[in-house]
């Protein structure tokens, strides 16, 4: 659970970053929709794998771009806080 918390929070490990949360939810939704498509069509071709990889790559690239644009606006970690552990 700590890994998920570290992925979704900003520098201070206390506030959830909207860009990260939406990006991770978007990636999971993309994977979920792909699973449903494979379940109903019972096949997955090389062309579909290529298109799937490109689409998921664009989702992750847009998430990283949003996080990079927001980097300067993130709150700083309080003095002595090293990521949610015992100080």
Kinemage of the C-alpha trace (Angstrom):
@kinemage 1
@onewidth
@group {chain A} dominant
@subgroup {mainchain}
@vectorlist {calphas} color= white
{ca unk a 1} P 0.000 0.000 0.000
{ca unk a 2} L 2.927 2.340 0.645
{ca unk a 3} L 4.090 1.944 -2.952
{ca unk a 4} L 0.671 3.037 -4.220
{ca unk a 5} L 0.700 5.982 -1.814
{ca unk a 6} L 4.181 6.999 -3.016
{ca unk a 7} L 3.073 6.810 -6.651
{ca unk a 8} L -0.058 8.917 -6.171
{ca unk a 9} L 1.255 11.638 -3.839
{ca unk a 10} L 3.536 14.574 -4.511
{ca unk a 11} L 6.869 15.554 -2.958
{ca unk a 12} L 5.457 15.819 0.551
{ca unk a 13} L 3.854 12.328 0.467
{ca unk a 14} L 0.725 13.792 2.034
{ca unk a 15} L -1.288 15.428 -0.756
{ca unk a 16} L -2.587 13.373 -3.649
{ca unk a 17} L -1.627 14.745 -7.054
{ca unk a 18} L -4.638 14.938 -9.380
{ca unk a 19} L -2.534 14.371 -12.514
{ca unk a 20} L -1.067 11.180 -11.075
{ca unk a 21} L -4.393 9.846 -9.822
{ca unk a 22} L -6.156 10.508 -13.141
{ca unk a 23} L -3.213 9.079 -15.088
{ca unk a 24} L -3.129 5.851 -13.093
{ca unk a 25} L -6.917 5.484 -13.303
{ca unk a 26} L -6.721 6.110 -17.054
{ca unk a 27} L -4.046 3.439 -17.473
{ca unk a 28} L -6.072 0.919 -15.463
{ca unk a 29} L -9.215 1.779 -17.461
{ca unk a 30} L -7.270 1.299 -20.706
{ca unk a 31} L -6.098 -2.127 -19.539
{ca unk a 32} L -9.614 -3.014 -18.384
{ca unk a 33} L -11.177 -2.058 -21.716
{ca unk a 34} L -8.513 -4.105 -23.509
{ca unk a 35} L -9.337 -7.156 -21.347
{ca unk a 36} L -13.045 -6.824 -22.132
{ca unk a 37} L -12.288 -6.534 -25.859
{ca unk a 38} L -10.126 -9.672 -25.820
{ca unk a 39} L -12.739 -11.546 -23.768
{ca unk a 40} L -15.523 -10.826 -26.269
{ca unk a 41} L -13.497 -11.278 -29.486
{ca unk a 42} L -11.379 -14.227 -28.262
{ca unk a 43} L -8.330 -13.085 -30.221
{ca unk a 44} L -5.442 -10.650 -30.028
{ca unk a 45} L -3.415 -10.108 -33.227
{ca unk a 46} L -0.008 -8.525 -33.716
{ca unk a 47} L -1.622 -5.401 -35.179
{ca unk a 48} L -3.844 -5.077 -32.137
{ca unk a 49} L -0.848 -5.529 -29.847
{ca unk a 50} L 0.980 -2.754 -31.688
{ca unk a 51} L -2.012 -0.423 -31.462
{ca unk a 52} L -2.528 -1.313 -27.787
{ca unk a 53} L 1.116 -0.601 -26.966
{ca unk a 54} L 1.050 2.743 -28.758
{ca unk a 55} L -2.181 3.763 -27.050
{ca unk a 56} L -1.018 2.813 -23.568
{ca unk a 57} L 2.293 4.568 -24.236
{ca unk a 58} L 0.433 7.764 -25.122
{ca unk a 59} L -1.651 7.529 -21.945
{ca unk a 60} L 1.477 7.152 -19.806
{ca unk a 61} L 3.327 9.882 -21.734
{ca unk a 62} L 0.483 12.329 -21.189
{ca unk a 63} L 0.455 11.473 -17.476
{ca unk a 64} L 4.190 12.108 -17.167
{ca unk a 65} L 3.820 15.381 -19.083
{ca unk a 66} L 1.075 16.546 -16.728
{ca unk a 67} L 3.188 15.648 -13.684
{ca unk a 68} L 6.194 17.486 -15.154
{ca unk a 69} L 4.139 20.630 -15.829
{ca unk a 70} L 2.823 20.601 -12.261
{ca unk a 71} L 6.196 19.904 -10.624
{ca unk a 72} L 6.897 23.533 -9.685
{ca unk a 73} L 3.496 23.940 -7.989
{ca unk a 74} L 3.837 20.960 -5.631
{ca unk a 75} L 4.035 21.692 -1.910
{ca unk a 76} L 7.405 21.062 -0.320
{ca unk a 77} L 7.842 18.334 2.262
{ca unk a 78} L 7.897 19.571 5.873
{ca unk a 79} L 11.320 19.645 7.533
{ca unk a 80} L 12.083 16.243 9.032
{ca unk a 81} L 9.497 14.358 6.985
{ca unk a 82} L 11.203 11.764 4.820
{ca unk a 83} L 8.202 10.218 3.156
{ca unk a 84} L 5.593 9.237 5.670
{ca unk a 85} L 7.759 7.046 7.883
{ca unk a 86} L 8.565 7.499 11.541
{ca unk a 87} L 10.853 10.508 11.998
